[in-house]
């Protein structure tokens, strides 16, 4: 598999000041001291089951030291581990050289994720040798697609088999080393999940490369690891060679795009459901906490770890939450619908307000798509004059951030169109609250109409008084024929708040009817 690795390690020379060099030396000294405290027999055991050096370190709770050295390659981590272990046990050297070949393959626990070994979208196997190198891949993708970001949120999705491997290894260690002093001295639930370690390793280098902080951001970077060969742990074979289904009480991670972890530059805060086999500590890190009744033999552990024979596929996806541009539109044509109107594959009207405004906004913001929202609608043959109708355009995944100059350019572009069907005013960038405000109180809003009415007999004064006395009249309105193409043929209860009737001079059978109605009524 090593021959397939497409990336090569590049060693750069970084000139450090004497203070920086001293600080680096101190970090390495602390790292070596921490490694020296590790039990040789347990480290050997983890090597033998196919653990990478980063998984070994996290299994012993050394994640903080590991994350403080993002530029160290995995081979350097191996050198440090071997050098310290060899001084404690001369036999470690021979085994470590035999197991070193694992680093050119992949870790059976994290499936290469913490080795930064993965298949890209083209099926090419790639390997990055440090957290810094891996962060460069992510940052370059972000910079190619997005001109401006002010912060970012890092989200990670892993196959369930990785979580199952974490659980299985911890149960194995607990079963084998529970009576040893070093294990008893460690707090229960000591090691951190693969997902959290990956985020801790990558966030600080990514902040440095992008020049912005990680936070609760509208701009999200999602790392999605997938594996077609991954099976559930329920398929672990029992000693008789049959498939024995067993309850594992595994931690269930949410896989939605919004993610289940909040990240900042210094911490990772997971949002996970409570269960019997994990806890979230004071630093917000997910730690495995196996049930006392659970047990795992070496045979079952290896069956679990051997189920997957190659690294994961990685997809890096960037996305910005919707950007909203609001304002008011005026419509001067009686042959322009509010939204695109097609009946039986035939286009109705010359154009639509939605297409005119959205078509001007989308290319400038370089979004994937847009949605048009308006506070009510008028018929295709009705103009919209006066102050105009409020509207919002929702741009999905905009690459360009709205600015005052950009908004003015859009307004000028729409208002200078040769067709002059539509104009906009008061255009501005608004938050998602703008959509809520536009819809707020729609049911309570009112509109007024005037209608010329003819009846088959002369209008009496009593008729006019009766009509004018009606208040808050509830009516059952059928769906008008003109909107049957977009509304179901139902009866809907509507309210006429008040009516006022007045005579038309020169006619005994006509009268003018003024109505104030609920905004959603069809007239």
C-alpha positions in Angstrom: 0.0 0.0 0.0 2.9 2.3 0.6 3.6 2.5 -3.1 0.2 3.9 -3.7 0.7 6.9 -1.4 0.6 9.9 -3.6 2.0 12.5 -1.2 5.5 12.7 -0.1 6.9 14.2 3.1 8.6 17.6 2.6 11.0 18.8 5.3 11.2 22.6 5.5 13.7 24.6 7.4 12.2 27.0 9.9 14.4 29.6 11.6 13.4 30.0 15.2 14.5 32.7 17.7 16.4 31.5 20.7 13.3 32.0 22.8 11.2 30.0 20.4 13.8 27.3 20.2 13.9 27.0 23.9 10.2 26.8 24.1 10.2 23.9 21.5 12.9 22.1 23.5 10.8 22.4 26.6 7.8 21.0 24.8 9.8 18.0 23.5 11.3 17.4 27.0 7.8 17.3 28.5 6.7 15.0 25.7 9.6 12.6 26.4 8.8 12.6 30.1 5.2 11.8 29.4 6.2 9.0 27.0 8.7 7.6 29.6 5.8 7.2 32.1 3.9 4.9 29.7 3.9 1.1 30.5 6.1 -0.7 28.0 3.9 -3.9 28.0 0.8 -1.9 27.2 2.5 0.0 24.4 3.8 -3.2 22.9 0.3 -4.7 23.0 -1.2 -1.7 21.2 1.6 -1.9 18.6 0.8 -5.6 18.0 -2.9 -5.0 17.4 -2.1 -2.4 14.7 -2.5 0.9 16.6 -0.8 4.0 15.1 1.4 6.2 17.3 -1.3 8.9 17.6 -3.9 6.4 18.8 -1.4 5.1 21.3 -0.9 8.6 22.7 -4.6 9.4 22.9 -5.3 6.0 24.5 -3.0 7.1 27.4 -4.5 10.6 27.6 -1.6 12.5 26.0 -3.8 14.5 23.6 -2.8 17.9 24.9 0.9 17.2 24.4 0.2 15.7 21.0 -1.8 18.7 19.8 0.9 21.1 20.9 3.2 19.7 18.2 1.1 20.0 14.9 4.2 20.2 12.7 5.7 16.9 13.9 5.4 14.1 11.3 4.2 10.7 12.3 7.7 9.2 11.7 9.0 11.7 14.3 6.4 10.6 16.8 7.4 7.0 16.2 11.1 7.9 16.8 10.3 9.6 20.1 8.2 6.6 21.2 10.7 4.0 20.2 13.7 5.9 21.6 12.1 6.3 25.0 10.6 2.8 25.1 14.0 1.3 24.0 15.7 2.9 27.0 13.2 1.2 29.3 13.1 -2.2 27.5 15.8 -3.3 25.1 13.5 -5.8 23.4 11.2 -3.0 22.4 13.5 -2.0 19.6 13.2 -5.2 17.6 9.4 -5.3 17.8 9.0 -1.6 17.0 11.0 -2.0 13.8 8.8 -4.9 12.8 5.7 -2.9 13.5 6.9 0.4 12.0 5.7 -0.9 8.6 2.2 -0.3 10.0 2.8 3.4 9.6 3.1 3.0 5.9 -0.2 1.0 5.9 -2.9 2.2 8.1 -4.1 2.1 11.7 -6.6 -0.6 12.5 -8.3 1.5 15.2 -8.7 5.0 13.6 -8.6 3.5 10.0 -5.9 6.0 9.0 -7.8 9.1 10.1 -5.2 10.2 12.7 -2.4 9.3 10.2 -4.0 11.7 7.7 -4.1 8.7 5.3 -7.2 8.7 3.1 -8.7 8.3 -0.4 -9.7 11.5 -2.1 -12.7 11.9 -4.4 -10.8 10.5 -7.4 -9.9 7.3 -5.5 -6.2 8.4 -5.1 -4.6 7.4 -1.8 -3.1 10.4 -0.1 -1.0 10.7 3.0 -0.1 13.9 4.9 2.6 13.5 7.5 1.6 16.1 10.0 -1.5 18.1 11.2 0.0 21.2 9.6 0.2 19.4 6.2 -3.4 18.2 6.5 -4.6 21.7 7.5 -2.9 23.1 4.3 -5.1 20.8 2.2 -8.3 22.1 3.9 -7.2 25.8 3.8 -6.3 25.7 0.1 -9.8 24.3 -0.7 -11.4 27.0 1.3 -9.4 29.8 -0.3 -10.2 28.4 -3.8 -13.9 28.5 -3.3 -14.5 31.4 -0.9 -13.0 34.9 -1.2 -14.0 36.1 2.2 -14.7 34.4 5.6 -14.6 36.0 9.0 -14.7 32.7 11.0 -15.3 29.0 10.5 -16.8 26.0 12.2 -15.2 22.6 11.8 -17.4 19.6 11.6 -16.4 15.9 11.4 -18.4 12.8 10.4 -16.8 9.4 10.9 -18.0 5.9 10.1 -19.6 4.1 13.0 -16.8 1.4 12.8 -14.3 4.0 14.1 -16.4 4.6 17.2 -16.9 0.9 17.6 -13.1 0.4 17.4 -12.5 3.0 20.1 -15.0 1.3 22.4 -13.6 -2.2 21.6 -10.0 -1.2 22.3 -10.8 0.5 25.6 -12.8 -2.6 26.7 -9.8 -4.8 25.8 -7.4 -2.6 27.7 -9.6 -2.6 30.7 -10.0 -6.3 30.6 -6.3 -7.0 30.3 -4.7 -4.3 32.5 -7.4 -3.5 35.1 -5.2 -5.1 37.8 -2.1 -3.1 37.0 -1.2 -0.1 39.1 -0.8 2.3 36.1 -4.3 1.5 34.9 -5.9 1.8 38.4 -4.2 5.2 38.9 -5.7 6.5 35.7 -9.2 8.0 36.0 -12.0 6.1 34.4 -12.8 7.2 30.9 -9.3 8.4 30.2 -8.9 8.5 26.4 -10.5 10.9 23.9 -12.5 9.8 20.8 -10.9 9.8 17.4 -13.3 12.5 16.2 -12.3 14.9 19.0 -8.6 14.3 18.6 -8.8 15.0 14.9 -10.5 18.3 15.5 -8.0 19.3 18.2 -5.1 18.4 15.9 -6.4 20.4 13.0 -8.1 23.5 14.4 -5.2 25.6 15.5 -3.2 25.1 12.3 -6.3 25.8 10.3 -6.9 29.1 12.2 -3.4 30.1 11.5 -3.6 29.3 7.8 -7.0 31.0 7.3 -6.3 33.9 9.5 -9.6 33.6 11.3 -10.9 32.0 14.5 -13.0 28.9 14.9 -16.3 29.6 16.5 -20.1 29.2 16.1 -19.9 30.4 12.5 -22.2 30.6 9.5 -19.3 29.2 7.4 -18.8 25.5 8.0 -16.0 23.1 6.9 -17.1 19.5 7.1 -14.8 16.5 6.9 -16.8 13.4 5.9 -15.0 10.1 6.3 -16.8 7.1 4.7 -16.1 3.4 4.3 -17.9 1.1 2.0 -16.4 -2.0 3.8 -17.4 -0.8 7.3 -19.7 -3.3 9.1 -21.5 -2.9 12.4 -20.0 -4.4 15.5 -23.1 -6.6 15.8 -21.4 -8.8 13.2 -18.4 -9.7 15.3 -18.0 -13.4 15.1 -18.2 -15.5 18.3 -15.8 -18.3 19.1 -17.8 -20.9 17.2 -17.4 -19.0 14.0 -21.1 -18.0 13.8 -22.4 -14.4 13.8 -23.4 -13.6 17.3 -25.4 -10.4 17.7 -24.6 -8.6 20.9 -25.7 -5.4 22.5 -22.8 -3.0 22.8 -24.3 0.2 24.2 -22.3 2.1 21.7 -22.2 5.8 21.7 -24.4 7.1 19.0 -23.1 10.2 17.1 -25.4 12.4 15.2 -24.4 12.7 11.6 -26.4 15.7 10.5 -24.6 18.5 8.5 -25.0 20.9 11.4 -22.6 18.7 13.3 -22.6 17.6 16.9 -19.5 19.5 18.0 -18.9 23.2 18.7 -15.3 24.2 18.2 -13.2 27.1 19.3 -9.5 27.6 18.9 -8.8 26.1 22.3 -11.5 23.6 23.0 -14.0 21.2 21.5 -17.5 21.1 22.9 -19.5 18.1 21.7 -23.2 17.9 21.8 -23.9 14.3 22.4 -26.7 12.3 23.8 -26.3 10.9 27.3 -25.7 7.2 27.6 -24.2 4.6 29.9 -20.9 4.3 28.2 -19.5 7.8 27.7 -19.2 11.1 29.5 -18.4 14.6 28.5 -15.8 16.1 30.7 -15.3 19.7 31.9 -13.3 20.5 28.8 -16.1 19.3 26.5 -14.3 16.2 25.3 -16.1 12.9 24.7 -14.5 10.1 26.7 -15.4 6.5 26.5 -16.8 5.0 29.7 -17.6 1.3 29.2 -20.1 -0.6 31.3 -18.8 -2.8 34.0 -20.6 -5.8 32.6 -19.0 -5.5 29.2 -16.0 -7.7 28.3 -13.9 -8.2 25.2 -11.4 -10.9 24.5 -8.4 -10.5 22.2 -10.0 -12.7 19.6 -13.1 -10.6 19.4 -11.0 -7.4 19.4 -9.0 -8.6 16.4 -12.2 -9.7 14.6 -13.5 -6.2 15.1 -10.3 -4.5 13.9 -9.8 -6.8 11.0 -13.2 -6.1 9.4 -11.9 -3.1 7.5 -8.8 -3.5 5.3 -8.2 -0.1 3.9 -8.3 3.6 4.8 -11.4 5.8 4.6 -12.6 8.0 1.8 -12.5 11.7 2.7 -14.8 14.4 1.3 -14.1 18.0 2.3 -17.2 20.2 1.9 -17.5 23.9 2.6 -20.8 25.6 3.0 -22.0 29.0 4.1 -25.4 29.5 5.8 -28.0 31.3 3.7 -27.4 35.0 3.0 -30.5 37.2 2.9 -31.0 40.3 0.8 -34.3 42.2 1.5 -36.1 45.3 0.2 -39.3 46.3 -1.7 -40.2 45.7 -5.3 -42.5 47.6 -7.6 -44.0 45.9 -10.7 -45.1 48.0 -13.7 -46.2 45.3 -16.1 -49.5 43.5 -16.2 -47.9 40.5 -17.9 -45.3 39.6 -15.2 -46.0 37.1 -12.5 -44.5 37.2 -9.1 -42.9 33.7 -9.4 -42.1 31.6 -12.5 -45.5 30.4 -13.7 -45.6 27.3 -16.0 -48.9 25.4 -16.8 -48.7 22.2 -18.9 -45.2 23.1 -20.0 -46.3 26.5 -21.2 -44.8 29.6 -19.8 -47.3 32.2 -18.5 -46.4 35.8 -18.8 -43.2 37.5 -20.2 -41.1 37.2 -17.0 -41.4 37.0 -13.2 -40.3 39.2 -10.4 -38.5 36.3 -8.8 -36.3 35.7 -11.9 -35.6 39.3 -12.6 -34.4 40.0 -9.0 -32.9 36.6 -8.2 -31.2 36.4 -11.6 -29.4 39.7 -10.9 -28.4 38.8 -7.3 -27.2 35.2 -7.7 -24.2 35.7 -10.0 -22.8 38.6 -8.0 -22.9 36.6 -4.7 -21.7 33.4 -6.5 -24.2 31.2 -4.7 -25.4 27.7 -5.5 -29.1 28.7 -5.7 -31.6 31.2 -4.5 -35.1 31.3 -3.1 -37.5 34.2 -3.4 -39.9 35.1 -0.6 -42.4 37.9 -0.6 -45.0 39.3 1.9 -48.0 38.2 -0.1 -48.5 38.2 -3.8 -50.4 40.0 -6.6 -52.0 38.4 -9.7 -50.1 38.5 -12.9 -52.3 41.2 -14.4 -52.0 43.4 -11.3 -49.3 46.1 -10.9 -47.5 46.7 -7.6 -47.1 50.5 -7.1 -46.8 52.8 -4.1 -44.3 51.8 -1.5 -43.8 48.4 -3.1 -44.1 44.9 -1.7 -41.5 43.6 0.9 -39.4 40.7 -0.3 -36.4 38.6 0.7 -34.0 36.7 -1.6 -32.2 33.8 0.2 -28.9 33.0 -1.4 -27.6 29.5 -0.6 -23.9 29.0 0.0 -22.8 32.5 -1.2 -19.1 32.8 -2.0 -19.2 36.5 -1.8 -20.0 38.4 1.5 -22.5 41.2 1.1 -21.2 44.8 1.4 -22.8 48.2 1.0 -21.1 48.7 -2.3 -22.2 45.3 -3.6 -25.8 46.0 -2.6 -25.8 49.3 -4.4 -24.4 47.6 -7.5 -27.3 45.1 -7.4 -29.9 47.7 -7.0 -28.5 49.8 -9.9 -28.3 46.7 -12.1 -32.0 45.7 -11.5 -33.3 49.3 -11.9 -31.4 49.9 -15.1 -32.7 46.8 -17.0 -34.1 47.7 -20.4 -37.5 46.0 -19.8 -38.4 48.2 -16.9 -40.8 45.6 -15.7 -39.6 45.7 -12.1 -37.7 48.1 -9.9 -36.4 47.6 -6.3 -35.7 50.0 -3.5 -34.4 50.0 0.1 -32.2 47.0 -0.8 -30.0 45.8 2.1 -28.5 42.7 3.7 -30.5 41.3 6.5 -30.2 38.4 8.9 -32.6 35.4 9.0 -34.7 37.6 11.4 -35.7 39.6 8.3 -37.7 36.6 7.1 -39.4 36.2 10.4 -40.3 39.9 10.6 -41.7 39.8 7.0 -44.0 37.0 7.9 -44.8 38.1 11.5 -48.4 39.0 12.0 -49.5 38.1 8.5 -52.8 36.7 9.8 -53.5 40.0 11.6 -52.8 42.3 8.7 -55.6 43.8 6.7 -56.2 45.0 3.2 -59.0 47.2 1.7 -60.8 46.8 -1.6 -63.5 48.8 -3.5 -66.0 47.0 -5.7 -68.7 48.2 -8.0 -71.8 46.0 -7.3 -74.9 45.5 -9.4 -78.1 43.8 -8.1 -81.3 42.8 -9.9 -83.5 45.3 -8.0 -83.2 48.8 -6.8 -80.9 49.4 -3.8 -82.7 50.5 -0.7 -81.4 52.5 2.3 -82.1 49.5 4.4 -79.8 47.4 2.2 -77.0 49.9 2.6 -77.4 50.1 6.4 -77.5 46.3 6.7 -74.3 45.8 4.7 -72.5 48.6 6.6 -73.5 47.1 10.0 -71.7 43.8 9.4 -68.5 43.4 11.4 -65.9 40.5 11.6 -68.0 38.5 9.2 -66.7 34.9 8.7 -67.1 33.5 5.2 -66.1 30.2 3.6 -64.2 31.0 0.5 -63.5 28.5 -2.3 -60.2 28.5 -4.1 -60.6 30.9 -7.1 -60.2 29.4 -10.5 -57.2 31.6 -11.3 -55.1 30.1 -8.5 -56.1 26.4 -8.8 -52.8 25.7 -10.5 -51.0 26.4 -7.2 -53.7 25.9 -4.5 -55.8 22.9 -3.6 -59.6 23.2 -4.4 -60.7 23.7 -0.8 -63.0 26.0 1.2 -61.1 28.2 3.7 -62.5 30.3 6.4 -61.7 34.0 5.9 -62.7 37.2 7.8 -64.2 40.4 6.4 -63.5 43.0 9.2 -66.0 45.6 8.0 -67.9 46.8 4.9 -69.3 50.1 3.9 -71.9 50.6 1.0 -72.7 53.9 -0.7 -75.0 54.8 -3.6 -73.7 55.5 -7.1 -75.4 58.6 -8.4 -77.6 58.2 -11.5 -78.2 54.5 -10.9 -80.7 52.7 -8.6 -79.2 49.2 -9.0 -75.5 49.9 -8.6 -73.7 50.7 -5.3 -70.0 51.0 -4.3 -68.8 48.5 -1.7 -65.7 49.2 0.4 -64.3 46.1 2.2 -61.6 45.7 4.8 -60.5 42.0 4.9 -58.1 39.6 6.2 -54.9 39.8 4.2 -55.1 36.2 2.9 -58.6 36.6 1.3 -58.9 36.4 -2.4 -60.8 39.3 -4.0 
